[in-house]
Amino acid sequence: MFVGLDRIGLSGGAWASALVVLVGALTAVAVPVTVRAVAGEERARAVLPFVALFPGAVWVGVSADGLFAGVAAVGIALLACRRALLGGVVLGFAVFLSYGLVLLGPLALAVLWPDRRGIARAVLGALAVVGAFALAGFWWLDGYHLVVERYYQGIASSRSYGYWVWANLAAAAVATGLAPLAGRWRGPALRLAGPAALAILLADLSGLSKAEVERIWLPFTVWLLVLAPRRRGWLAAQAATALAVDHLLLTNW
């Protein structure tokens, strides 16, 4: 995508960062739209302010992970709005932006279930993207294996799995806020939060996310907010967490 910007004359960090922030901000629209389609308008209205005050939003603009979150969220929203073919195309493109986004497969399935035709259309759309990349000379699995190899040749070798498998979850909790823990882990909203939690668990256990998950897991953690309780006290706590994260935490990006 950034090469594309450069080719049309929009080169440099300013244009790249503007694209990341704008696309990343689409999560604030796509998540409530999905919640409305899956769990009803009342739940969507309750979720909206929590998404706006998402503590992890501060990391949307610091790396391409914010862009990945926005693209993936739009793809899920399209599935929820019965635009399965287009949603499949968007999600198919998303897994070529970040290999980890393949873990959103269960979430996509949960949104579409039990619409078998919708599932078939979504799969067809995703496979069309995979086929287009293959025709262009790039095979997803080859790229994935090379990324894993390069990851362990680099910084991953100096980061202990035994430490980061727990520290990752702590970092994700800070980025998400505590409001989802106070919500009800049942009902229609669990169709979205459950697969997102599963994606986080699988990413953590894989050992391919050692540190920096406050930004890397943005495409997953934002979906946990659908469980946030409709209480002003928790909304205030979420806002306080967001401010604390913004002002007190220092990262390298």
N, C-alpha and C positions, 0 to 999 in steps of 0.2 A: 504493500500500500504506500509506503514511504517512497519507494522507487517511482511509483506512479505519480506521486505529487511532484517529485523532482522532474519527471519527464514532461509534465505540463507547465513547468516554469515556477512551481511553488516550492522551491528548494529552501533548505535551512531549518534550524530547530524551531523557529517561531511558528512556521506553518505546520510542522509535524506535531508540535505540542497543542496547537489549536485543534487539529483533527482529533487527537487523543482525548482532549477534554470534552469536545462536543459529542463525539460518539460515546464516550464513557458516561456522559450525562443522560444518555438515552435510557440507562437502567432505571432512572427515577420515573420514567414514563412506562417502560415496558413491564416492569415488575407489577405495578398496580393494575395495568391492563390485563395481565395474565391472571392475577388474583381475582379480578372481577369476573372473568370468564369461568374460572374454576370454582371459586368459593363464594361468589356473590358480591354485589356492590357494597354492602355494609362492611364486609371484611376488607375490601379494597380501600374504602375511605379510612378505615382504622389504620391500615398499613402505610398509607401515603406519607403522613408526617414522619414516621419512623425511617422510611426510605430517604426522605429529604435530610434527616439528621443522622444518617448512617456514618458512624465514626470512620469507617474505612474510605469514605469519599475523599478524604484528604490525599489518599494515595492514587486516586484516579488519574491525576495529572502528572505523576512523576515517572511513569513508565508506560509501555504499550499495554500492560495488563488492564488498565482502565478501558482502553479501546476494545480489548478482547471481551471484557465483561459486557460492554455495550452491545457489541455484535451478537454475542450469545444470547443476551436477554431479549433482543429484538427477534431472534430466531424462535425462541420459546414462546414469545407473545404471539407471533404469527401462527404457530401451531395451535395455541389456545383460541385464537380467533378464526379457526377453521380455514387457514390459508396454508394447508399442510405442505403442498408442493414447494411454495416459496419459502416457507419456514425450513424445509429440508435443505434447500439450496443454501440459505444463509448459514445454517448450522454446519453443513458440509464444508462451506468456506471457512467457518470458524475453526474447525479442527486442523486446518492448514495454517492458521495464524498461531495456534498454540496446541501442542500435542495433548496437553492435559485436558483440553475441553472435550475430549472423547468421553470423559467421565460424566458429562451431562446427558449421556444417552438414556439412563434410567429416568431422569427428569422429563426428557422429551416424551418418553413412552408413557409416563404417568399422566402427562397433560393430555395426550391423545386417547388413552385407553377409555372405553373399549372400542373406539372407532377404528376398525380394521382397515377400512379404505383409507382413512386419514394416515394411518401408520404406513401403509403401502406407498402412498403418495410422498410422504416425508422421506422414506427410505430411497425412493426413486430420485427425488431431488438431490439428496446427499450423494448418491452414487453417480449422478450426472457430474457433480463437481469433482469427485474422485477420478472419474473417467477423463474429464478435461485435463486435469493435472497429469494423469498418466500419459495421455497423448502428447502433452508438452514435454514429457521426459522425466517427470518426477513421480516417484512411487512413495506413498505415505509411510509404509512400513520400513523402507530403506532409510528414509529420513529419521524416523523415530529411533531406530537402532543406532544410527550415527550420533544422534543427540545424546542418548544414554551413554554411549562410549565416551564422548567428549566431556560430558558432565562429570564422570568419574575420573577422567584424566585431569580435571581441573580442581575447583574448590571443594567439590563434594568429598574428595579423599581426605580432607582435613577437618571435616565436620562429622562429629560422632552421631551415628544413627540412634544410639541409646539415649542421648540427650535430646536431640531435635525431634524425635518422635513425640515427646511430651511438650517441649518448648513450642513447637509449631502450633499445638492446640491452644496454648496460652496466648500466643500472638494472635491467633484467629479470634479468640474470645475478646481480646482488646479491640480488634478491628470491627467486630460485630456489635459489641455492647452486650449487656446482660439482659436486656428486655426480652429477647426470645425465650430465655430460660423461665421467665415468669408466665409465658403463654401456655395455652392448652395444646399439648402434643396429641391432638386427635382432630377428627373432622376433616373437611375438604382441604383446609390449609396444609394439613400434614402431607397431602399428595405432592406438594411443592417442597416443603421443608425436609421431609424424609429423604427423598433422593439427593437433595443438596447436602444433607449431613452424611449420607453414604459416600458421595463424591469426595468430601473432605476426608473421611476416614480412609478411603482407598488411596487418595493422594498422599496422605500421611504415611501409611504403611508401606507404600511403594519405595520410599527412600529417595524419591526424585524431587522432593521438596524439603530441603534442609535449610531452614531459615528463610526470611524474606516473604513468608506466606501471607503477611498482612496485605501485600499487593498481588502476589501470585494467585491467591485464592479468592480474589474479588469476584470472579464469575460464579463462585459457589456461595460465599458467605452472605451476599446480598439477599439470597433467597431464604435465609433463616429468619429474616425480618417479617415474613408473612405470619409468624406466630406471635408477634408482639401484642401484648394485651392492650385493650382500649382504655388506658388509664393515664391521666395527665401526669401522675407522679412518675411513672416509668418513662414517659416522653421527656420529662425534665431531666431524669437520670441519664437518658440517652444523649440529650443535648450537652449535659455536663461532661459525659464521657468523650463526646466528639471534641469539645473545647480542650479537655485535658490532653487528648491524643495530639491535637494540633499544636498545642503550646509547650508541652512538657517532653514529648518523645523526640529524640534526635536519631535519624537514620542516615545512611550513606547515600540516599538518593533524593 
